[in-house]
């Protein structure tokens, strides 16, 4: 299997790129983010996954091995093929996908074109325990998990300001969770806080009207 490529970029399209590897033009399918980092005429190194079918062999390219790992894990979900798995990575970062899977956030997967509510719920159920957030290591500053949670929240559509305010409020109520640095639990608390604030806002609007 081909797990990586290094060569000169000869073409970059909307959905794929071609690398000249020792005289062989190797085409790889990739996300817009990965393709955006490639420049025609320059050297590039990408992680790859080869999908072999009866009538085809397709290479998928990634910025790093972490993206490839998430891609291959997504392929284990029933109904998720390589193109849909690539679409998930086009919408969410690997960290955001791990957090959504571990916290049961099916709405995050519903944001991906081609995935409906039922499909999103199935993905969350089948990924349970397979994709977990990268735990904060002992001695790592709190900013490590804060950055991960903030990135995940912004990936789910919240503004940086609203997400930051909600994170601060959530950990203030449960400092023991913050001390553990459990990204999944902190995300759950933050989402719950945003839901409660939204409910209060709606109630105030109804009363005011």
C-alpha positions in Angstrom: 0.0 0.0 0.0 1.1 3.6 -0.7 1.1 5.4 2.6 2.9 8.6 1.5 4.1 10.5 -1.5 6.9 13.0 -2.0 7.4 14.8 -5.3 6.9 17.8 -7.5 3.4 19.2 -7.8 2.4 19.3 -11.4 -1.3 20.0 -11.2 -3.8 21.3 -8.6 -7.5 21.0 -9.3 -10.7 21.5 -7.4 -10.8 18.0 -6.0 -7.4 16.5 -6.7 -3.7 17.1 -7.4 -1.0 15.4 -9.3 2.5 14.8 -7.9 5.5 13.8 -10.1 7.2 11.0 -8.1 10.3 9.9 -9.9 8.7 10.3 -13.3 5.3 8.9 -12.3 2.3 11.2 -12.2 0.4 10.2 -9.1 -3.1 11.7 -8.7 -4.6 12.1 -5.3 -8.0 13.1 -4.1 -7.9 15.6 -1.2 -9.8 18.2 0.8 -9.8 21.9 -0.3 -7.6 22.6 2.8 -4.9 20.1 1.7 -5.0 21.2 -1.9 -4.7 24.9 -0.9 -1.3 24.1 0.6 0.1 22.7 -2.7 1.9 24.9 -5.2 2.6 23.8 -8.8 6.3 23.4 -9.4 7.1 23.0 -5.7 8.0 19.9 -3.7 5.3 18.5 -1.5 5.0 15.6 0.9 1.6 14.2 1.8 0.2 11.2 3.7 -2.0 8.9 1.6 -4.5 6.1 1.8 -5.2 3.8 -1.1 -8.7 2.5 -1.7 -8.8 -0.5 -4.0 -12.1 -1.5 -5.7 -12.8 -4.1 -8.3 -12.5 -1.6 -11.1 -10.3 1.1 -9.6 -7.5 2.1 -7.3 -7.8 5.6 -5.8 -5.3 7.6 -3.7 -6.5 10.0 -1.1 -4.1 12.6 0.2 -3.8 14.3 3.6 -1.8 17.0 5.2 -0.6 14.6 7.9 -1.0 11.1 9.3 -3.6 12.4 11.9 -6.0 13.3 9.1 -5.4 9.9 7.4 -6.1 8.1 10.7 -9.4 9.9 11.1 -10.3 9.2 7.5 -9.6 5.5 7.8 -11.6 5.3 11.1 -14.6 7.0 9.4 -14.5 4.3 6.6 -15.3 1.7 9.2 -18.8 3.3 9.7 -21.5 1.6 7.7 -22.6 3.8 4.8 -19.5 6.0 4.8 -17.4 5.7 1.7 -14.1 7.4 1.0 -15.6 10.5 -0.6 -18.0 11.1 2.3 -15.2 10.6 4.8 -13.2 13.1 2.8 -16.2 15.5 2.9 -16.2 15.2 6.8 -12.6 16.2 6.9 -13.3 19.1 4.5 -15.8 20.5 7.0 -14.2 19.6 10.4 -10.6 19.3 11.7 -9.6 15.9 13.1 -9.8 17.4 16.7 -13.3 18.6 16.0 -14.3 15.2 14.7 -12.9 13.4 17.7 -14.7 15.8 20.1 -18.0 15.5 18.2 -17.8 11.7 18.2 -16.9 11.4 21.9 -19.5 13.9 23.0 -22.3 12.4 20.9 -22.7 15.6 18.9 -24.5 14.3 15.8 -25.4 17.8 14.7 -21.7 18.4 13.8 -21.9 15.6 11.3 -25.2 16.8 9.9 -23.3 19.9 8.8 -21.5 17.8 6.2 -23.2 17.7 2.8 -24.6 14.3 2.1 -25.1 13.4 5.7 -28.7 13.6 7.1 -29.9 13.3 10.7 -30.1 9.5 10.7 -26.7 9.1 9.1 -25.2 11.5 11.6 -26.6 9.6 14.5 -25.3 6.3 13.1 -21.9 7.8 12.7 -21.8 9.0 16.3 -23.0 5.6 17.6 -20.4 3.6 15.5 -17.6 6.0 16.3 -18.1 5.7 20.1 -14.9 4.7 21.7 -13.0 4.7 18.3 -12.3 8.4 18.1 -11.5 10.1 21.3 -10.1 13.6 22.0 -6.3 13.8 22.5 -6.1 14.0 26.3 -4.1 16.8 27.9 -0.8 15.5 29.2 0.3 16.1 32.8 1.9 19.5 33.2 0.4 20.9 30.0 -1.1 24.4 30.6 -4.8 24.7 30.6 -4.6 26.7 27.3 -4.0 23.3 25.6 -7.5 22.1 26.2 -9.0 25.6 25.9 -7.6 25.8 22.4 -9.0 22.4 21.4 -12.5 23.2 22.8 -12.5 26.7 21.2 -11.5 25.2 17.8 -14.2 22.6 18.1 -16.8 25.2 19.0 -15.9 27.4 16.1 -16.0 24.4 13.8 -19.6 23.8 15.0 -20.5 27.3 13.9 -20.1 29.4 17.1 -18.2 32.7 17.0 -14.9 32.9 18.8 -16.4 35.4 21.3 -19.5 33.4 22.1 -17.6 30.2 22.4 -15.0 31.7 24.6 -17.6 33.2 26.9 -19.5 30.0 27.2 -16.3 28.0 27.9 -15.3 30.3 30.7 -18.8 30.1 32.2 -18.9 26.3 32.0 -15.5 25.7 33.6 -16.3 28.2 36.3 -19.3 26.1 37.3 -17.2 22.8 37.2 -13.6 23.6 37.9 -12.9 20.0 38.7 -13.6 19.1 35.1 -11.3 21.8 33.9 -8.6 20.6 36.2 -8.7 17.2 34.5 -8.4 18.7 31.1 -11.0 16.3 29.6 -11.8 18.0 26.3 -15.0 15.9 25.7 -16.5 16.7 29.1 -15.6 20.4 28.8 -17.2 20.5 25.4 -20.4 18.9 26.7 -20.6 21.4 29.6 -20.0 24.3 27.1 -22.7 23.1 24.7 -25.1 22.7 27.6 -24.3 26.2 28.8 -25.0 27.6 25.3 -28.3 25.7 25.2 -29.4 27.0 28.5 -28.4 30.6 27.6 -30.3 30.2 24.4 -33.4 29.0 26.2 -33.2 31.9 28.7 -32.9 34.4 25.8 -36.0 32.9 24.1 -38.0 33.1 27.3 -37.0 36.7 27.9 -38.1 37.5 24.3 -41.5 35.8 24.8 -42.0 37.7 28.1 -41.0 41.0 26.5 -43.4 40.5 23.7 
